[in-house]
Amino acid sequence: MERLEFLGFTFMAGRSKNRFGKLFVNFSPAISTKGRKKISEEIRSLNLYERSDKSLLDLANMFIPKLQCYISYYSKFYKSAMYPLFQRLNERLAHWVERKFKRCRRHKTRATRWLGSMCKQNPTLFAHWKFGVTPPMI
């Protein structure tokens, strides 16, 4: 399979349908492997689990500019390629909830549900929640 990486995107041949339902070969761009790794390292370097002194609003204000930048650049063409990255960020936020609140300690499901209820109350708090990658809600 032919691949081309350019400006953080990977162009790969794939089948697409035109408006009449006929299949054709299309080179559709998606986030490149290097770009995905860069964002993953950035999320990892945030060290959310060490920021239990911050509130959820503080974390959102810290991360909105970077997340919005990544979303606006990489989601122009193939949005669903970014979903696993933001699901991982939701997992890291749930881990932060586990460390922040005593009643959620050692209860991953409870922490994820708490995060989901916060998302339900304020779905525009984080940029990736606005993008559509939300934690599971009750």
Buried (B, 14 or more C-beta within 10 A) or exposed (E): EEEEBEEBBBBBEEEEEEEEEEEEEEEBBBBBEEBBEBBBEBBEEBEBEEBEEBEBEEBBEBBBEBBBEBBEEBBEEBBEBBBEBBBBBBBBBBBBBBBBBEEBEEBEEBBBBBBBEBBEEEEEBBBBBBBEBBBEEE
